[in-house]
Amino acid sequence: MTDLKFIDIHGERIAFREAGDPDAPEALLLIHGMAGSSHTWRAIMPKLAKKYRVVAPDLLGHGESSKPRSDYSLGAFAVGLRDLLDELGIESATVVGQSLGGGIAMQFLYQHPDYCRRLVLISSGGLGQDVGLVLRLLSAPGAELVMPIIAPQPVLKAGNAVRSFLSARGLRSPRGAEMWSAYSSFADPATRSAFLRTLRSVVDYRGQAVSALNRLQMRAEMPTLAIWGEDDTIIPVDHAYAALEVRPDCRLEVLPDVGHFAHVEAPDLVAELLDEFISQTSASDVSTVPNG
């Protein structure tokens, strides 16, 4: 996995990973989900970097990026990603978003269409109301008081010891590792605060409160791919079919025996699907608007 790099943007430190040839003709922007980080792309970045320039940031409030008392809306994240691409000299990219990152990717397309060559949604948020019960509960008032109790240091220490024990014996669960990583991050007060601000910008007690379905209609010519785990219990695969109704030309890949983290649970297949998708929609087929 590539090492973290850091860049200051508008006074905030943004962490990101970068791999591949900076002069490659195609760039990919990988956007992680809620309570995640760029580390979630560890299994597919090396595969994609063989052909593409790949950039995976820690969103503001996540991972090793700054966690200010700030705006954590989809629109704010989209602006931050545009600024990052500007700083890195990337004029346009294939934008890949997983979970919350999918909602951000659609917002990015809406706000900054000239930066987006293709859109890839992996178990994306923003396509329906349903969402896991835990997220709905944590969006409720008072979660600030509960979260330090449900993620105490002794429990985290014991859990990490068990995970190390099982890993040493070859017993690994990619899906479980992702969920444990998110849970473990709640031990940090700044991360908890940023998580709740992010969560409440898109989820309430009834489920997802923001719909990005109309964003999919903004550029009908935009090549779009949706990848979903058939066993996703956080954002059900029904949402993928909702996207297909809005964009019948969208390519949909539903992966059996895969849950919410397809890029971690089936990295070889996801990397292959991404490469195939980009190859089949060559640069000459992608209609872009010059940056203004």
ABEGO torsion letter per residue (X at the ends): XBBBBBBBBGGBBBBBBBBEBAABABBBBBBBBBGBBAAAAAAAAAAAAAABBBBBBBBBGBEABBBBBBBABAAAAAAAAAAAAAAAGBABBBBBBBEAAAAAAAAAAAABAAABABBBBBGBBGAEABBBAAAAAAABBGAAAAAAAABBAAAAAAAAAAAAAAAAAGBBBAAAAAAAAAAAAAABAAAAAAAAAAAAAABBAAEBABBAAAAAAABAABBBBBBBBAABAABBAAAAAAAAAABAABBBBBBBGBBABAAAABAAAAAAAAAAAAAABBAAABBBBBBX
